Amino acid sequence: MENTTLTPAMIAFLIAMISVAGGFIAYHFMAEARKAPANADDATQTKTVFMKRWIGVLFLGVVPAVLTLVFTDKSMLDLGMGFQNFGTSLLWSLGLGAVAAFVNSQNAKKADNLAMYPEVRAKEWNKQLVFSSAFTWSAYLFAYEFLFRGVLWFCTYPVLGLIPAIALNCALYALVHVPKGIKETIGAIPLGIILCVLTYQTGTIWIAFLVHIALALSNEWFSLKYHPEIKIKS
């Protein structure tokens, strides 16, 4: 009789797929359940956006980490949380972050971007709100990249090999961008390929995390600058 026992690598692969699928289903269900009404005041809408990001931290970061650590033989170091090649990661992050900031400086003023960003639609922003939004963005994106370039990458690459693992990672990465429109969905594919390759080369998630931070925060700050209905208080 053929032996059907799952190997540790296959178990890790299954946990990764469950983490991505289950995490995003739970995240979107919970986020939609707490969606602010269209006529919500600034304070309510801001709290809703921040809560959505913390829900993301839970279902895209904490829960996948627990599942992977409990049910597989992976450690946090195995999931890209080490600091080897940190100098290389820092240089790549600075270079790609600068490119992201430049592109956003040109794109942020466009009407389709300003219709979506900043996510917090308060009419007046002060330093505390700028910091709070940046902090919650950073926490959410850390969970996001831990899931994609940590759990998903390091649990599927040993089973699939390099090219199929990149294809799977980028396909799922593009899929979760669909709610944000066709431009972000298409843009997620080349970005996803670059981040997977750099994650593979460095063995860590830090480039993916730092570049995603640069992308999100520069877009938010340039959107604040150009949005005609938002005022920045000194």
C-alpha positions as CSV (number, residue, x, y, z in Angstrom):
1,M,0.0,0.0,0.0
2,E,1.3,3.4,-0.9
3,N,2.5,5.6,1.9
4,T,0.4,8.8,2.1
5,T,2.1,10.4,5.1
6,L,2.6,14.1,4.7
7,T,6.2,15.3,4.9
8,P,7.1,18.3,7.0
9,A,7.5,20.4,3.8
10,M,4.1,19.4,2.6
11,I,2.5,20.3,5.9
12,A,4.2,23.7,5.8
13,F,2.9,24.2,2.3
14,L,-0.7,23.4,3.3
15,I,-0.5,25.7,6.4
16,A,0.8,28.5,4.2
17,M,-2.1,28.1,1.8
18,I,-4.6,27.9,4.6
19,S,-3.1,31.0,6.2
20,V,-3.4,33.1,3.0
21,A,-6.9,31.9,2.0
22,G,-8.3,31.9,5.5
23,G,-6.5,35.0,6.6
24,F,-7.9,37.2,3.8
25,I,-11.4,35.7,4.0
26,A,-11.5,36.5,7.7
27,Y,-9.9,39.9,7.3
28,H,-12.3,41.0,4.6
29,F,-15.3,39.6,6.4
30,M,-14.4,41.4,9.7
31,A,-13.3,44.6,7.9
32,E,-16.6,44.8,5.9
33,A,-18.6,44.1,9.1
34,R,-17.0,47.2,10.7
35,K,-17.2,49.4,7.6
36,A,-18.1,53.0,8.4
37,P,-21.3,54.4,6.8
38,A,-20.9,56.8,4.0
39,N,-22.0,59.7,6.1
40,A,-19.7,58.9,9.1
41,D,-17.9,61.8,10.7
42,D,-14.1,62.2,10.5
43,A,-13.4,60.6,13.9
44,T,-15.6,57.5,13.1
45,Q,-14.1,57.0,9.7
46,T,-10.6,57.4,11.0
47,K,-11.2,54.8,13.8
48,T,-12.7,52.4,11.2
49,V,-9.6,52.6,9.0
50,F,-7.3,52.1,12.0
51,M,-9.4,49.1,13.2
52,K,-9.3,47.6,9.7
53,R,-5.5,47.7,9.8
54,W,-5.3,46.1,13.2
55,I,-7.7,43.4,12.0
56,G,-5.2,42.8,9.2
57,V,-2.4,42.5,11.7
58,L,-4.4,39.8,13.5
59,F,-5.5,37.7,10.6
60,L,-2.6,38.3,8.2
61,G,0.2,38.3,10.7
62,V,-0.5,36.9,14.2
63,V,-2.8,34.0,13.2
64,P,-0.5,32.7,10.4
65,A,2.5,33.0,12.6
66,V,0.8,30.9,15.3
67,L,-0.4,28.3,12.9
68,T,3.0,28.0,11.3
69,L,5.0,27.8,14.5
70,V,2.6,25.3,16.1
71,F,1.9,23.0,13.1
72,T,5.2,23.0,11.2
73,D,8.8,22.7,11.9
74,K,9.5,26.3,10.9
75,S,10.9,28.9,13.2
76,M,10.7,32.7,12.9
77,L,14.2,32.6,11.4
78,D,13.0,30.1,8.9
79,L,10.3,32.5,7.9
80,G,12.6,35.3,6.9
81,M,12.9,37.1,10.3
82,G,16.7,36.9,10.5
83,F,19.2,39.7,10.0
84,Q,21.7,38.1,7.6
85,N,22.6,40.2,4.6
86,F,21.1,43.2,6.4
87,G,23.5,45.6,4.7
88,T,22.4,44.4,1.2
89,S,18.8,44.5,2.3
90,L,19.2,48.1,3.5
91,L,20.8,49.3,0.2
92,W,18.1,47.6,-1.9
93,S,15.4,49.1,0.3
94,L,16.9,52.6,0.0
95,G,17.2,52.4,-3.7
96,L,13.8,50.9,-4.4
97,G,12.2,53.1,-1.8
98,A,13.6,56.2,-3.5
99,V,12.1,55.0,-6.8
100,A,8.7,54.3,-5.2
101,A,8.7,57.8,-3.6
102,F,9.5,59.4,-7.0
103,V,6.8,57.5,-8.8
104,N,4.3,58.4,-6.1
105,S,5.3,62.1,-6.3
106,Q,4.1,62.0,-9.9
107,N,1.1,59.8,-9.5
108,A,-0.4,61.0,-6.2
109,K,-1.9,64.2,-7.7
110,K,-4.0,62.2,-10.2
111,A,-7.8,62.1,-9.6
112,D,-8.0,58.3,-9.4
113,N,-5.4,58.2,-6.7
114,L,-6.9,61.0,-4.7
115,A,-10.3,59.2,-4.9
116,M,-8.8,56.4,-2.8
117,Y,-5.9,57.9,-0.8
118,P,-5.3,58.8,1.9
119,E,-7.5,56.1,3.3
120,V,-8.2,58.3,6.3
121,R,-10.5,61.0,4.9
122,A,-10.4,63.5,7.8
123,K,-10.6,67.0,6.5
124,E,-7.9,68.2,8.9
125,W,-4.7,66.3,9.7
126,N,-2.3,67.2,12.6
127,K,1.0,65.6,13.5
128,Q,-0.6,63.1,15.8
129,L,-2.9,61.8,13.0
130,V,0.0,61.6,10.6
131,F,2.0,59.6,13.1
132,S,-0.9,57.3,14.0
133,S,-1.7,56.6,10.4
134,A,1.9,55.9,9.6
135,F,2.2,53.5,12.6
136,T,-0.9,51.6,11.8
137,W,0.1,51.4,8.1
138,S,3.5,50.0,9.2
139,A,2.0,47.4,11.5
140,Y,-0.4,46.3,8.8
141,L,2.2,46.1,6.1
142,F,4.6,44.1,8.4
143,A,1.8,41.5,8.8
144,Y,1.1,41.6,5.1
145,E,4.7,41.0,4.1
146,F,5.3,38.5,6.8
147,L,2.4,36.5,5.3
148,F,3.4,36.8,1.6
149,R,7.2,37.0,1.7
150,G,7.5,35.1,5.0
151,V,5.0,32.3,5.5
152,L,3.9,31.8,1.9
153,W,7.3,32.1,0.3
154,F,9.4,30.1,2.8
155,C,6.8,27.3,3.0
156,T,6.1,26.9,-0.7
157,Y,9.6,27.4,-2.3
158,P,11.0,24.2,-0.8
159,V,8.1,22.2,-2.3
160,L,7.6,24.0,-5.7
161,G,11.0,25.3,-6.5
162,L,11.9,28.9,-7.5
163,I,9.9,29.8,-10.6
164,P,6.6,28.1,-9.6
165,A,6.9,29.5,-6.0
166,I,7.3,33.0,-7.5
167,A,4.3,32.5,-9.9
168,L,2.1,31.3,-7.0
169,N,3.2,34.1,-4.7
170,C,2.6,36.8,-7.3
171,A,-0.7,35.4,-8.5
172,L,-2.1,35.5,-5.0
173,Y,-0.5,38.9,-4.4
174,A,-2.2,40.3,-7.4
175,L,-5.5,38.6,-6.5
176,V,-5.7,40.3,-3.1
177,H,-5.2,43.7,-4.9
178,V,-8.2,43.3,-7.1
179,P,-10.5,45.3,-4.7
180,K,-8.2,48.3,-5.2
181,G,-8.6,48.4,-8.9
182,I,-7.0,47.2,-12.1
183,K,-3.9,49.5,-11.9
184,E,-2.8,48.2,-8.5
185,T,-3.6,44.6,-9.5
186,I,-1.4,44.8,-12.5
187,G,1.3,46.7,-10.7
188,A,1.4,44.1,-8.0
189,I,2.7,41.5,-10.4
190,P,6.2,43.0,-11.3
191,L,6.5,44.3,-7.8
192,G,5.8,40.9,-6.4
193,I,8.3,39.3,-8.7
194,I,11.0,41.7,-7.6
195,L,10.2,41.2,-3.9
196,C,10.2,37.4,-4.2
197,V,13.6,37.4,-6.0
198,L,15.1,39.7,-3.4
199,T,13.6,37.7,-0.5
200,Y,15.1,34.5,-2.1
201,Q,18.5,36.1,-2.5
202,T,18.7,37.6,1.1
203,G,16.7,35.0,3.0
204,T,14.7,37.7,4.8
205,I,11.6,39.7,4.4
206,W,13.1,43.1,5.2
207,I,13.4,44.5,1.7
208,A,9.8,43.6,1.0
209,F,8.7,45.2,4.2
210,L,10.7,48.4,3.9
211,V,9.9,48.9,0.2
212,H,6.2,48.4,0.9
213,I,6.4,51.0,3.7
214,A,8.1,53.5,1.4
215,L,5.5,52.9,-1.2
216,A,2.5,53.3,1.2
217,L,3.7,56.2,3.2
218,S,5.1,58.3,0.4
219,N,1.8,57.8,-1.4
220,E,-0.1,58.8,1.7
221,W,2.0,61.9,2.3
222,F,2.0,63.1,-1.3
223,S,-1.8,62.5,-1.4
224,L,-2.2,64.7,1.7
225,K,-0.2,67.4,-0.1
226,Y,-2.2,67.4,-3.2
227,H,-5.7,66.6,-1.9
228,P,-7.8,69.7,-2.4
229,E,-10.2,68.9,0.5
230,I,-7.5,68.1,3.2
231,K,-5.8,70.6,5.3
232,I,-2.5,69.9,7.3
233,K,-2.4,71.7,10.6
234,S,1.0,72.7,11.9
